[in-house]
């Protein structure tokens, strides 16, 4: 279940990064999508830890 939270967080983070980076063109979308993926992995991991602990 832990991996599902990470995957979901990565998907949401990547999508938000792509959407927000669209104002700066293709490269902005690409870079912010990558950063959003990293942030989503971290957020999904932390959420998975918190849910599995309870």
C-alpha positions as a printed NumPy array, in Angstrom:
array([[  0.   ,   0.   ,   0.   ],
       [  2.963,   2.251,   0.694],
       [  3.982,   2.205,  -2.976],
       [  0.499,   3.206,  -4.057],
       [  0.703,   6.393,  -1.975],
       [  4.082,   7.187,  -3.513],
       [  2.785,   6.571,  -7.04 ],
       [ -0.302,   8.693,  -6.448],
       [  1.783,  11.51 ,  -4.934],
       [  4.194,  11.397,  -7.863],
       [  1.322,  11.573, -10.358],
       [ -0.326,  14.549,  -8.645],
       [  2.988,  16.382,  -8.123],
       [  4.019,  15.879, -11.722],
       [  0.689,  17.084, -13.06 ],
       [  0.704,  20.2  , -10.895],
       [  4.283,  20.976, -11.895],
       [  3.446,  20.604, -15.58 ],
       [  0.387,  22.824, -15.219],
       [  2.172,  25.551, -13.249],
       [  5.249,  25.465, -15.475],
       [  3.161,  26.024, -18.589],
       [  3.475,  29.754, -18.111],
       [  7.204,  29.514, -18.912],
       [  6.915,  27.291, -21.963],
       [  7.956,  23.725, -22.559],
       [ 11.156,  23.843, -20.517],
       [  9.415,  25.362, -17.523],
       [  6.808,  22.625, -17.625],
       [  9.464,  19.948, -17.94 ],
       [ 11.561,  21.188, -15.027],
       [  8.65 ,  21.884, -12.689],
       [  7.116,  18.524, -13.55 ],
       [ 10.324,  16.809, -12.444],
       [ 10.465,  18.812,  -9.243],
       [  6.781,  18.105,  -8.633],
       [  7.432,  14.389,  -9.069],
       [ 10.188,  14.47 ,  -6.466],
       [  7.98 ,  16.408,  -4.074],
       [  5.1  ,  14.023,  -4.734],
       [  7.257,  10.986,  -3.968],
       [  8.312,  12.538,  -0.671],
       [  4.745,  13.56 ,   0.224],
       [  3.369,  10.132,  -0.705],
       [  6.055,   8.429,   1.363],
       [  5.278,  10.588,   4.413],
       [  1.517,  10.069,   4.035],
       [  2.058,   6.316,   3.663],
       [  4.146,   6.246,   6.832],
       [  1.528,   8.176,   8.757],
       [ -1.38 ,   6.004,   7.587],
       [  0.455,   2.711,   8.078],
       [  1.507,   3.731,  11.578],
       [ -2.089,   4.155,  12.749]])
